[in-house]
Amino acid sequence: MKKLLSLVMAVAILLSTMAGFTAVAEETIAKESPVLAEKVAAGELPALEARIPTDPYVESDNDPEETPVFGGTLRTNNGGLWYFGMHGEEPLFRLESDGTVSPNVAKGYDLSEDGLTYTIYLRDGMKWSDGTPFTATDCVYYYNYVLVTKVDPETGTVSWSNTTKKYNWYMSTDPADGLLKPAQVRYVDDTTFTITLYSPKPTLLQAICIDNKWMFCPKDWYKDIMAVNMEEPHWSGESDLKLIGGEGLKTVTEEEALANAKARSELYDFSDYSKLCDQLGYRYWQYVGRPTLRPWVNTSALTETTLVFERNPYFWKVDADGRQLPYIDKIEYIKMDEGLHAQEIMAGHIDFVGFGSADLATYLAGSKGGVFSIKSFASTSWASDGLQLNQAYKDPQYRALFANIDFRHALSIAVDREEMNEILTNGLNDVCQAAAPQGNGDYIEGAPEKWTEYDIDAANALLDGIEGISKELNADGYRTFVGGENDGKPVHLEIDTTGTEMQAQGVALLTQFYKQIGILVSEHANTDGSKRSERYYIGDEVMVAWEGIGSFNVMLRPDSMAANRTNTAFVGKYGLEFPEPLIPEAGSPMEELINATKALVTASTIEELQAAATRIVRSHYENTWVIGFLNTASNYMAFNNRVHNVPDGYTYCDELRFLGFGKPYTWFIQE
């Protein structure tokens, strides 16, 4: 009887073990989220094989050490469109930390021997988030009809549909007439298109990664909400409409485009056509209903307190075991006051949040509770705290004052950076000037230390020697303008900030420091990032900005260093993106910066690119266009311990798309 009982128990254990093995095996081979599997079973979605490309992107670079699980909701703060936009960004090519590019949406590319034609290959069977096919037509239509709308054949001047951004990096010099002209983009077949230049641009793909990473849009969705005149010859001179993505298009006026957009959704009710282009053509990821290639798609209106992004059932990436990514079903972005971030991550109410070195001690103490851990990322910053005086400010007297290098010198040495560091960051940052730190490829010996000594007497002496402002102080203790429309008025710096407590404290400190040299300071706080950007894009609206400065690689992306961007405060309307940028005085330092920027745009060899980048870096060293105060070598993020497979240690910057470089579609949640 005992033997029989033992045999029965052994069989039961064996069966139980086998059942366990079966369950593990079934879990291991599950190729998609249960949320999607249920929809397939209910007939609401096609089978997985019909939803992904025949040769999907296989993610092997960010393979988890643990077995990932599907499901869960990731929660974080709503840091604005550029915060949540980067978490799911899927560019044509990915920029890597060494400055090279890797295929992403594109399967690969070839470059002709003369360096003029890039042939781009796409994946067969890839689909938009609504299930419609993604093809090369979506790429060539985007470029030829959505991005570039008109080209003047006599001057080469390009009209770009997006009024806040110009893609100068698609321009190359035509040897025939010496004019800068946009690339020619042509359809070959559904999985192939070409980009042809007039002269070589060895970093074209890097430029696309950085400045126009989404070089595609769903043509069928856009064709009646993008204005186009099909009665006129196309700007490219091409008559075969299939080659440029124009086949089947009908004339749509700007008024019709606005009406059609609004008819599609009340969320698409824009005040003018430029706004429509900016929002749906550029910042599209904010809007419900617009098909995307991203791992998660927005399912909530921008006005809602919590934005919800749900998994894309047609996402085209799989892991090494063939499981469709992402692992996580939803991401929620919750509007909350910045002051609540620490307590919310400590309480486990949100899963990740970024913070500055001023709050590091608070987060380190909180991490001892075991709810979250801290990850650090390398910084490309030259100065995380500093001042950008707008050289194109609308008031000519201030503009002349800002252009005076002695004025910038005085403002720099009038600040006790050591005291600022102790008060703002508990001494955790480094005192610096706005310059590439040692170890950065753009480092110049002595540049980070330039004008960082605290010397009120020397600062006052510099200001005393500037014509146009008084040596004497008025009854309130400030220097005043001498002559001009501002005669007798105090020299007053209005500093734009993001409204954070740290920046407010910084401006308060500058108020004290600059009172000692007779300069009045006040803060213009704007916590709305979009509205703040609009002020920057005007070009001469912002007087002074509390802005850091930095660059992943000046040769690849000069951005805040150069004169190409409209939202770089110190250069203002001198920026080349303006339809009619300001012309600097001949022989002036600003003219040299602009010429160096133009040289970078037109360079056709790596040597020319490097030479132009060196000129830009040298211009900053010689002129201190941006006054730096403090810098940090690291950026910090707190992550709930239930979130797995999050890498750290990589360079955290806009060029690499911040947390997007960590491939959030490979993260997973396990309690």
C-alpha positions as CSV (number, residue, x, y, z in Angstrom):
1,M,0.0,0.0,0.0
2,K,2.8,2.3,0.9
3,K,4.5,1.5,-2.5
4,L,1.3,2.2,-4.3
5,L,0.8,5.5,-2.5
6,S,4.4,6.5,-3.2
7,L,3.9,5.6,-6.9
8,V,0.7,7.7,-7.0
9,M,2.5,10.6,-5.4
10,A,5.4,10.3,-7.8
11,V,3.1,10.3,-10.8
12,A,1.3,13.3,-9.4
13,I,4.5,15.2,-8.8
14,L,5.7,14.3,-12.3
15,L,2.4,15.5,-13.8
16,S,2.5,18.7,-11.8
17,T,6.1,19.3,-12.9
18,M,5.3,18.6,-16.5
19,A,2.3,21.0,-16.2
20,G,4.7,23.6,-14.8
21,F,7.1,23.1,-17.7
22,T,4.2,23.4,-20.1
23,A,3.1,26.7,-18.5
24,V,6.7,28.1,-18.6
25,A,7.0,27.0,-22.2
26,E,3.7,28.6,-23.1
27,E,4.8,31.8,-21.3
28,T,8.1,31.8,-23.1
29,I,6.7,31.4,-26.6
30,A,4.0,34.0,-26.2
31,K,4.8,36.4,-29.1
32,E,2.5,39.3,-28.2
33,S,0.8,41.1,-25.4
34,P,-2.2,39.3,-23.9
35,V,-4.1,42.6,-24.6
36,L,-3.5,42.1,-28.3
37,A,-4.0,38.4,-28.3
38,E,-7.5,38.9,-26.9
39,K,-8.3,41.3,-29.7
40,V,-7.0,38.8,-32.3
41,A,-9.2,36.0,-30.7
42,A,-12.2,38.4,-30.8
43,G,-11.6,39.2,-34.5
44,E,-10.8,42.8,-33.8
45,L,-7.2,42.6,-35.0
46,P,-5.4,40.5,-37.6
47,A,-2.9,37.9,-36.5
48,L,0.5,39.1,-35.4
49,E,2.1,37.8,-38.6
50,A,-0.1,40.0,-40.7
51,R,0.7,43.1,-38.5
52,I,4.5,43.2,-38.6
53,P,6.9,43.3,-41.5
54,T,8.2,40.1,-43.1
55,D,11.6,41.1,-41.8
56,P,10.9,43.1,-38.6
57,Y,13.5,45.0,-36.8
58,V,15.1,42.6,-34.3
59,E,16.1,44.4,-31.1
60,S,19.2,42.7,-29.7
61,D,21.3,45.6,-28.4
62,N,19.1,46.1,-25.4
63,D,18.2,42.5,-24.5
64,P,17.1,42.1,-20.9
65,E,19.1,39.8,-18.6
66,E,15.8,38.6,-17.1
67,T,12.8,37.1,-18.9
68,P,10.6,40.1,-19.7
69,V,6.8,40.0,-19.2
70,F,4.1,41.7,-21.2
71,G,1.7,44.2,-19.7
72,G,1.5,47.0,-17.1
73,T,1.2,50.8,-17.1
74,L,4.2,53.0,-16.8
75,R,3.5,56.3,-15.0
76,T,5.5,59.5,-15.0
77,N,5.0,63.3,-14.8
78,N,3.8,65.2,-17.9
79,G,6.9,67.2,-18.7
80,G,5.4,68.6,-22.0
81,L,5.4,67.5,-25.6
82,W,9.2,67.2,-25.9
83,Y,9.3,65.1,-22.8
84,F,6.7,62.5,-23.7
85,G,7.5,62.8,-27.4
86,M,11.0,61.5,-27.2
87,H,10.1,58.3,-25.2
88,G,8.5,56.8,-28.3
89,E,10.4,58.5,-31.1
90,E,11.2,56.2,-34.0
91,P,13.5,57.9,-36.6
92,L,14.5,56.8,-40.0
93,F,18.0,56.2,-38.7
94,R,19.2,56.2,-35.1
95,L,22.1,58.4,-34.1
96,E,24.6,56.4,-31.9
97,S,26.7,57.7,-29.1
98,D,29.9,57.7,-31.3
99,G,28.2,59.9,-33.9
100,T,27.5,57.1,-36.4
101,V,24.0,56.1,-37.6
102,S,22.2,52.7,-37.4
103,P,19.1,51.6,-39.4
104,N,15.8,52.0,-37.6
105,V,12.7,52.7,-39.6
106,A,14.9,52.3,-42.6
107,K,16.3,48.8,-43.1
108,G,19.6,50.1,-44.6
109,Y,21.1,52.3,-47.3
110,D,23.7,52.5,-50.0
111,L,25.8,55.6,-51.0
112,S,26.9,56.2,-54.6
113,E,30.6,56.4,-55.3
114,D,30.4,60.2,-56.0
115,G,28.7,60.7,-52.6
116,L,25.7,62.3,-54.1
117,T,22.9,59.7,-54.0
118,Y,21.7,57.8,-50.9
119,T,19.5,54.8,-51.7
120,I,17.3,54.1,-48.7
121,Y,15.7,50.7,-48.1
122,L,12.5,50.1,-46.1
123,R,11.0,46.9,-44.6
124,D,8.4,45.0,-46.6
125,G,5.0,44.7,-45.0
126,M,5.5,47.5,-42.4
127,K,2.3,49.3,-41.3
128,W,1.2,52.5,-39.6
129,S,-0.6,52.2,-36.3
130,D,-4.0,52.1,-38.0
131,G,-2.9,49.1,-40.1
132,T,-2.4,50.9,-43.4
133,P,0.8,50.1,-45.3
134,F,3.9,52.2,-44.8
135,T,5.8,52.6,-48.0
136,A,8.4,54.7,-49.7
137,T,5.6,56.9,-51.1
138,D,5.1,58.1,-47.5
139,C,8.7,59.3,-47.4
140,V,8.9,61.0,-50.8
141,Y,5.4,62.6,-50.4
142,Y,6.5,64.0,-47.0
143,Y,9.6,65.6,-48.4
144,N,8.2,66.9,-51.7
145,Y,4.8,68.1,-50.6
146,V,4.8,68.5,-46.8
147,L,8.3,69.7,-45.9
148,V,9.4,71.6,-49.0
149,T,6.5,73.6,-50.6
150,K,8.3,76.0,-53.0
151,V,11.8,76.7,-54.4
152,D,12.8,79.9,-56.1
153,P,14.8,78.7,-59.2
154,E,16.7,82.0,-59.4
155,T,17.9,82.2,-55.8
156,G,17.4,78.6,-54.6
157,T,15.4,80.0,-51.6
158,V,13.2,77.3,-50.1
159,S,9.8,77.7,-48.6
160,W,9.4,75.2,-45.8
161,S,5.9,74.3,-44.6
162,N,6.9,74.3,-41.0
163,T,7.2,77.9,-40.0
164,T,9.3,77.3,-36.9
165,K,12.0,75.2,-38.4
166,K,14.1,75.1,-41.6
167,Y,16.1,72.1,-42.6
168,N,19.2,73.7,-44.0
169,W,21.0,70.4,-43.7
170,Y,19.1,69.1,-46.9
171,M,20.7,71.9,-48.8
172,S,23.8,71.5,-50.9
173,T,25.7,73.7,-53.4
174,D,24.9,73.2,-57.1
175,P,28.3,73.5,-58.9
176,A,26.5,74.8,-62.0
177,D,25.4,78.1,-60.5
178,G,26.8,78.1,-57.0
179,L,23.3,78.2,-55.4
180,L,22.3,76.2,-52.3
181,K,19.5,73.9,-53.4
182,P,17.4,71.3,-51.6
183,A,17.9,67.6,-52.2
184,Q,15.9,65.6,-54.7
185,V,14.0,62.8,-53.1
186,R,12.5,60.1,-55.5
187,Y,10.4,57.0,-55.2
188,V,11.9,53.8,-56.7
189,D,9.5,51.1,-55.4
190,D,7.5,50.5,-52.3
191,T,10.5,49.7,-50.2
192,T,13.1,52.0,-51.8
193,F,13.7,55.7,-52.3
194,T,16.6,57.9,-53.1
195,I,18.0,61.2,-51.8
196,T,20.2,63.0,-54.3
197,L,22.4,66.0,-53.5
198,Y,24.1,68.5,-55.7
199,S,27.4,68.2,-53.8
200,P,28.4,65.7,-51.1
201,K,27.2,66.0,-47.5
202,P,29.1,63.3,-45.6
203,T,26.9,63.7,-42.5
204,L,23.5,63.9,-44.2
205,L,22.1,60.9,-42.4
206,Q,23.3,62.3,-39.0
207,A,21.5,65.5,-39.9
208,I,18.3,63.6,-40.7
209,C,18.7,61.8,-37.3
210,I,19.0,65.0,-35.4
211,D,16.9,67.6,-37.3
212,N,14.3,65.6,-39.2
213,K,14.2,62.2,-37.6
214,W,10.7,61.5,-38.8
215,M,11.3,61.9,-42.5
216,F,7.9,60.3,-43.4
217,C,4.2,60.8,-42.8
218,P,1.0,58.8,-43.8
219,K,0.2,60.2,-47.2
220,D,-3.4,59.0,-47.3
221,W,-4.1,60.6,-44.0
222,Y,-2.5,64.0,-44.9
223,K,-3.4,64.5,-48.5
224,D,-6.5,66.6,-47.8
225,I,-5.2,68.6,-44.8
226,M,-2.0,69.8,-46.5
227,A,-2.4,72.6,-48.9
228,V,-1.1,72.0,-52.5
229,N,-1.6,73.5,-55.9
230,M,-1.6,70.7,-58.4
231,E,-2.3,73.1,-61.2
232,E,1.3,74.4,-61.1
233,P,4.5,72.5,-62.0
234,H,6.1,70.9,-59.0
235,W,9.0,72.9,-57.5
236,S,11.4,70.0,-58.2
237,G,10.8,70.1,-61.9
238,E,9.7,66.5,-61.9
239,S,6.6,65.7,-64.0
240,D,6.2,62.1,-63.1
241,L,4.1,62.5,-60.0
242,K,4.6,58.9,-58.8
243,L,8.3,59.6,-58.4
244,I,7.7,62.4,-55.9
245,G,4.7,61.0,-54.1
246,G,2.1,63.3,-55.8
247,E,0.1,60.6,-57.7
248,G,-3.6,61.0,-56.9
249,L,-3.3,64.3,-55.1
250,K,-5.9,67.1,-55.8
251,T,-5.5,70.8,-55.2
252,V,-6.2,71.8,-51.6
253,T,-6.2,75.5,-50.5
254,E,-5.1,76.5,-47.1
255,E,-8.7,77.3,-46.1
256,E,-9.8,73.9,-47.3
257,A,-7.0,72.2,-45.4
258,L,-8.0,73.9,-42.2
259,A,-11.7,73.0,-42.7
260,N,-10.8,69.4,-43.6
261,A,-8.7,69.1,-40.5
262,K,-11.4,70.5,-38.2
263,A,-14.0,68.2,-39.8
264,R,-11.8,65.2,-39.0
265,S,-11.5,66.2,-35.3
266,E,-12.4,69.2,-33.1
267,L,-8.9,68.8,-31.7
268,Y,-7.5,69.9,-35.1
269,D,-9.1,73.3,-35.0
270,F,-6.1,75.6,-35.7
271,S,-6.2,79.4,-36.0
272,D,-4.2,79.4,-39.3
273,Y,-2.5,77.1,-41.7
274,S,1.0,77.7,-40.3
275,K,-0.2,76.5,-37.0
276,L,-1.7,73.4,-38.6
277,C,1.6,72.6,-40.3
278,D,3.5,73.2,-37.0
279,Q,1.2,71.0,-34.9
280,L,0.1,68.2,-37.3
281,G,3.2,68.3,-39.6
282,Y,5.8,68.6,-36.9
283,R,4.5,68.0,-33.3
284,Y,2.1,65.3,-34.5
285,W,2.6,62.9,-31.6
286,Q,0.4,65.0,-29.3
287,Y,-2.7,64.4,-31.4
288,V,-5.2,61.5,-31.2
289,G,-6.0,59.9,-34.5
290,R,-2.8,60.6,-36.4
291,P,-1.3,57.3,-37.5
292,T,2.3,56.7,-36.3
293,L,5.1,54.2,-36.3
294,R,5.8,54.7,-32.6
295,P,5.5,51.9,-30.0
296,W,2.7,53.8,-28.2
297,V,0.1,56.1,-29.5
298,N,-1.8,58.9,-27.8
299,T,-5.4,58.1,-27.0
300,S,-6.3,61.2,-25.0
301,A,-6.8,64.9,-25.7
302,L,-4.1,67.3,-24.8
303,T,-6.4,69.1,-22.4
304,E,-6.8,66.0,-20.1
305,T,-5.0,65.9,-16.8
306,T,-3.4,62.6,-17.6
307,L,-2.2,61.8,-21.1
308,V,-2.5,58.1,-22.0
309,F,-0.4,56.4,-24.6
310,E,-1.4,52.8,-25.5
311,R,0.6,50.2,-27.3
312,N,0.7,50.2,-31.1
313,P,-0.7,46.8,-32.3
314,Y,1.3,47.2,-35.6
315,F,4.6,48.1,-34.0
316,W,7.4,46.6,-36.2
317,K,10.1,45.7,-33.7
318,V,10.5,42.3,-32.0
319,D,13.0,41.0,-29.5
320,A,15.6,38.3,-30.1
321,D,12.9,35.6,-29.3
322,G,10.4,37.1,-31.8
323,R,8.1,38.7,-29.3
324,Q,6.5,41.9,-30.5
325,L,7.6,45.0,-28.7
326,P,6.9,47.0,-26.6
327,Y,6.5,44.9,-23.4
328,I,4.6,47.6,-21.6
329,D,1.0,48.2,-22.6
330,K,0.5,51.9,-21.5
331,I,2.3,55.0,-20.5
332,E,0.5,57.7,-18.4
333,Y,1.8,61.2,-18.2
334,I,0.3,63.0,-15.2
335,K,0.2,66.7,-14.8
336,M,1.6,67.6,-11.4
337,D,3.6,70.4,-9.7
338,E,7.3,69.9,-9.9
339,G,7.5,70.2,-6.1
340,L,5.5,66.9,-5.9
341,H,7.9,64.8,-8.0
342,A,10.0,63.6,-5.1
343,Q,7.1,62.5,-2.8
344,E,5.3,60.9,-5.7
345,I,8.3,58.7,-6.7
346,M,8.9,57.8,-3.0
347,A,5.3,56.8,-2.6
348,G,5.4,54.7,-5.7
349,H,2.7,56.7,-7.5
350,I,5.0,57.4,-10.5
351,D,7.7,55.2,-12.0
352,F,10.3,57.6,-13.2
353,V,11.3,61.2,-13.0
354,G,14.3,63.4,-13.6
355,F,15.9,65.8,-11.1
356,G,18.8,68.1,-10.8
357,S,21.9,68.0,-8.6
358,A,20.3,70.4,-6.2
359,D,17.8,67.7,-5.2
360,L,20.3,64.8,-5.3
361,A,20.6,64.6,-1.5
362,T,16.8,64.4,-1.2
363,Y,16.5,61.6,-3.7
364,L,19.5,59.7,-2.2
365,A,17.8,59.7,1.2
366,G,14.5,58.7,-0.3
367,S,16.0,55.8,-2.3
368,K,16.9,54.1,1.0
369,G,13.2,53.2,1.3
370,G,13.6,50.6,-1.4
371,V,10.9,51.9,-3.7
372,F,13.2,53.4,-6.3
373,S,16.7,53.6,-7.5
374,I,18.8,56.4,-9.0
375,K,20.4,56.2,-12.4
376,S,22.9,58.7,-13.7
377,F,23.7,59.7,-17.3
378,A,26.6,61.6,-18.8
379,S,26.0,65.3,-19.7
380,T,27.1,67.1,-22.8
381,S,26.6,70.5,-21.1
382,W,29.1,73.3,-21.4
383,A,27.1,75.2,-18.7
384,S,23.9,74.1,-17.2
385,D,23.3,77.5,-15.6
386,G,24.0,80.7,-17.5
387,L,22.8,83.8,-19.3
388,Q,22.1,84.3,-22.9
389,L,21.9,88.0,-23.9
390,N,20.0,88.3,-27.1
391,Q,22.3,90.0,-29.6
392,A,19.2,90.8,-31.8
393,Y,17.0,92.3,-29.1
394,K,14.4,94.7,-30.4
395,D,15.8,97.7,-28.5
396,P,18.8,99.1,-30.3
397,Q,20.4,100.5,-27.2
398,Y,20.3,97.2,-25.4
399,R,21.4,95.4,-28.6
400,A,24.5,97.7,-28.7
401,L,25.2,97.1,-25.0
402,F,24.9,93.3,-25.3
403,A,27.3,93.4,-28.3
404,N,29.9,95.1,-26.2
405,I,32.3,92.4,-24.9
406,D,33.2,94.5,-21.8
407,F,29.6,94.4,-20.7
408,R,29.5,90.6,-20.9
409,H,32.9,90.5,-19.2
410,A,31.6,92.6,-16.4
411,L,28.4,90.5,-15.9
412,S,30.5,87.4,-15.8
413,I,33.0,88.5,-13.1
414,A,30.4,90.2,-11.0
415,V,29.0,86.8,-10.0
416,D,30.3,84.8,-7.0
417,R,30.0,81.4,-8.5
418,E,31.1,79.6,-5.4
419,E,28.3,81.1,-3.4
420,M,25.8,80.4,-6.2
421,N,26.9,76.8,-6.3
422,E,26.5,76.4,-2.5
423,I,23.0,78.0,-2.5
424,L,21.6,76.4,-5.7
425,T,23.2,72.9,-5.7
426,N,24.7,72.4,-2.2
427,G,28.1,72.6,-3.8
428,L,27.5,69.6,-6.1
429,N,28.1,71.4,-9.4
430,D,31.3,72.8,-10.9
431,V,32.0,76.5,-11.3
432,C,32.6,77.2,-15.0
433,Q,32.3,79.4,-18.0
434,A,30.2,78.3,-21.0
435,A,32.8,76.2,-22.6
436,A,33.5,72.6,-23.5
437,P,34.8,70.8,-20.5
438,Q,38.0,68.9,-20.5
439,G,37.6,65.5,-22.2
440,N,35.1,66.9,-24.7
441,G,36.3,67.0,-28.3
442,D,35.7,70.7,-28.5
443,Y,37.7,71.6,-25.3
444,I,40.0,74.6,-25.4
445,E,42.6,74.9,-22.6
446,G,41.6,77.6,-20.2
447,A,38.1,78.2,-21.7
448,P,36.1,76.7,-18.8
449,E,37.9,79.0,-16.4
450,K,37.7,82.2,-18.4
451,W,36.2,85.2,-16.6
452,T,35.0,83.0,-13.6
453,E,37.0,85.0,-11.0
454,Y,34.7,87.1,-8.7
455,D,35.9,90.7,-8.9
456,I,33.3,93.5,-8.3
457,D,35.9,96.3,-8.6
458,A,37.1,95.1,-12.0
459,A,33.4,94.6,-13.1
460,N,32.6,98.2,-12.2
461,A,35.7,99.5,-13.9
462,L,34.7,97.7,-17.1
463,L,31.2,99.3,-17.0
464,D,32.6,102.7,-16.3
465,G,34.4,102.6,-19.6
466,I,31.3,101.8,-21.7
467,E,29.8,104.8,-23.6
468,G,26.1,105.1,-23.5
469,I,25.6,104.1,-19.8
470,S,26.4,106.3,-16.8
471,K,29.2,105.9,-14.4
472,E,27.1,107.4,-11.6
473,L,24.2,105.6,-10.0
474,N,20.7,107.0,-9.8
475,A,18.8,107.4,-6.5
476,D,17.8,103.7,-6.6
477,G,21.4,102.6,-7.1
478,Y,21.4,101.8,-10.8
479,R,23.3,102.9,-13.8
480,T,21.2,104.6,-16.5
481,F,21.3,105.0,-20.2
482,V,22.9,108.2,-21.6
483,G,21.0,109.5,-24.6
484,G,18.7,107.7,-26.9
485,E,15.1,106.7,-26.2
486,N,16.1,105.1,-22.9
487,D,17.9,108.2,-21.6
488,G,17.8,108.3,-17.8
489,K,16.2,104.9,-17.5
490,P,18.1,102.2,-15.5
491,V,19.9,99.4,-17.3
492,H,17.5,96.6,-16.7
493,L,18.0,92.9,-17.5
494,E,14.7,91.0,-17.8
495,I,15.6,87.3,-17.6
496,D,13.3,84.7,-19.1
497,T,13.2,81.5,-17.0
498,T,11.2,78.3,-17.0
499,G,9.7,79.3,-13.6
500,T,11.5,76.6,-11.6
501,E,12.5,77.2,-8.0
502,M,16.2,76.8,-8.9
503,Q,16.1,79.4,-11.7
504,A,14.1,81.7,-9.5
505,Q,16.7,81.4,-6.8
506,G,19.4,82.0,-9.5
507,V,17.8,85.2,-10.7
508,A,17.4,86.3,-7.1
509,L,21.1,85.9,-6.6
510,L,21.9,87.8,-9.8
511,T,19.7,90.6,-8.5
512,Q,22.0,90.9,-5.5
513,F,25.3,90.5,-7.4
514,Y,24.3,92.9,-10.2
515,K,23.0,95.5,-7.8
516,Q,26.7,95.9,-6.8
517,I,27.6,97.0,-10.3
518,G,24.4,99.1,-10.8
519,I,22.4,96.7,-13.0
520,L,18.7,96.1,-12.4
521,V,17.5,92.5,-12.7
522,S,14.0,91.0,-12.9
523,E,12.5,87.7,-13.8
524,H,10.1,86.8,-16.5
525,A,8.9,83.3,-15.5
526,N,7.0,81.1,-18.0
527,T,6.2,77.6,-17.0
528,D,4.4,76.8,-20.3
529,G,7.1,75.4,-22.5
530,S,5.2,75.9,-25.7
531,K,4.4,79.5,-25.0
532,R,8.0,80.1,-23.9
533,S,9.2,78.6,-27.2
534,E,6.9,81.0,-29.2
535,R,8.6,83.9,-27.5
536,Y,12.0,82.6,-28.5
537,Y,10.8,82.0,-32.1
538,I,9.9,85.7,-32.5
539,G,13.6,86.3,-32.3
540,D,13.7,89.7,-30.6
541,E,11.1,89.3,-27.9
542,V,13.3,87.6,-25.2
543,M,15.9,90.0,-23.8
544,V,18.0,87.6,-21.7
545,A,17.4,83.9,-21.1
546,W,18.4,81.8,-18.2
547,E,19.7,79.0,-20.4
548,G,22.6,76.6,-20.3
549,I,24.5,75.7,-23.4
550,G,26.0,72.5,-24.7
551,S,26.6,70.2,-27.6
552,F,26.9,66.5,-28.3
553,N,29.1,67.4,-31.3
554,V,29.4,70.9,-32.7
555,M,30.2,69.5,-36.2
556,L,27.1,67.4,-36.2
557,R,24.8,69.8,-34.4
558,P,25.9,73.3,-33.5
559,D,22.4,74.3,-32.4
560,S,22.7,76.5,-29.3
561,M,26.3,77.4,-30.4
562,A,25.6,78.7,-33.9
563,A,23.3,81.0,-35.8
564,N,21.1,78.5,-37.5
565,R,18.3,78.0,-35.0
566,T,15.5,80.4,-34.2
567,N,15.2,79.2,-30.6
568,T,18.8,80.0,-29.6
569,A,18.3,83.1,-27.4
570,F,21.7,84.7,-27.7
571,V,21.6,85.0,-31.5
572,G,17.9,85.9,-31.8
573,K,17.0,87.2,-35.3
574,Y,20.5,86.7,-36.6
575,G,19.5,83.0,-36.8
576,L,19.6,81.8,-40.4
577,E,16.2,80.1,-40.0
578,F,14.4,83.5,-40.2
579,P,13.0,84.3,-43.6
580,E,14.8,87.7,-43.5
581,P,17.5,87.3,-40.8
582,L,19.3,90.4,-39.5
583,I,22.5,91.3,-41.2
584,P,25.4,91.8,-38.8
585,E,27.9,94.6,-39.0
586,A,30.7,93.8,-41.5
587,G,33.8,92.6,-39.7
588,S,32.0,92.1,-36.4
589,P,32.3,88.9,-34.3
590,M,28.7,88.1,-35.0
591,E,29.4,88.2,-38.7
592,E,32.2,85.6,-38.2
593,L,29.8,83.4,-36.2
594,I,27.2,83.6,-39.0
595,N,29.8,82.9,-41.7
596,A,31.1,79.9,-39.7
597,T,27.5,78.6,-39.5
598,K,27.0,79.1,-43.2
599,A,30.3,77.2,-43.8
600,L,29.0,74.3,-41.7
601,V,25.8,74.2,-43.8
602,T,27.6,74.2,-47.1
603,A,30.6,72.0,-46.2
604,S,31.0,69.0,-48.5
605,T,33.9,67.2,-46.7
606,I,34.6,66.1,-43.2
607,E,37.6,68.4,-43.2
608,E,35.4,71.4,-44.1
609,L,32.8,70.5,-41.5
610,Q,35.5,70.2,-38.8
611,A,37.0,73.5,-39.8
612,A,33.7,75.3,-39.6
613,A,32.9,73.7,-36.2
614,T,36.3,74.8,-34.9
615,R,35.5,78.4,-36.0
616,I,32.2,78.2,-34.0
617,V,33.9,76.9,-30.9
618,R,36.6,79.6,-31.2
619,S,34.0,82.3,-31.6
620,H,32.5,81.3,-28.2
621,Y,35.9,81.2,-26.6
622,E,36.8,84.7,-27.8
623,N,33.5,86.4,-27.3
624,T,31.7,84.6,-24.4
625,W,28.4,84.9,-26.2
626,V,26.8,82.9,-23.3
627,I,27.8,83.6,-19.7
628,G,28.1,80.3,-17.9
629,F,28.0,80.0,-14.1
630,L,27.7,76.3,-13.1
631,N,27.8,72.9,-14.7
632,T,27.1,69.3,-13.8
633,A,28.8,66.2,-15.2
634,S,25.7,64.0,-14.7
635,N,22.0,64.0,-15.2
636,Y,19.8,62.0,-12.8
637,M,16.7,60.0,-13.0
638,A,14.8,58.1,-10.3
639,F,13.2,54.8,-11.4
640,N,10.7,52.6,-9.5
641,N,12.3,49.2,-8.8
642,R,9.4,47.5,-10.6
643,V,10.7,48.9,-13.9
644,H,13.3,46.6,-15.4
645,N,15.9,46.7,-18.2
646,V,16.5,50.5,-18.0
647,P,20.1,51.2,-19.1
648,D,22.1,54.1,-17.6
649,G,25.5,55.7,-18.0
650,Y,24.9,56.7,-21.6
651,T,25.1,60.3,-22.8
652,Y,21.8,62.1,-22.0
653,C,21.2,64.7,-24.6
654,D,18.7,66.0,-27.1
655,E,20.7,64.7,-30.1
656,L,20.4,61.1,-28.7
657,R,16.8,61.9,-27.6
658,F,17.4,61.7,-23.9
659,L,15.6,58.6,-22.4
660,G,14.6,57.6,-25.9
661,F,18.1,56.4,-26.4
662,G,17.5,53.8,-23.7
663,K,14.8,52.2,-25.9
664,P,11.8,52.3,-23.6
665,Y,10.0,49.8,-25.7
666,T,12.4,47.2,-24.2
667,W,11.6,48.1,-20.6
668,F,9.2,45.9,-18.7
669,I,7.3,46.0,-15.4
670,Q,7.5,43.2,-12.8
671,E,6.4,43.8,-9.3
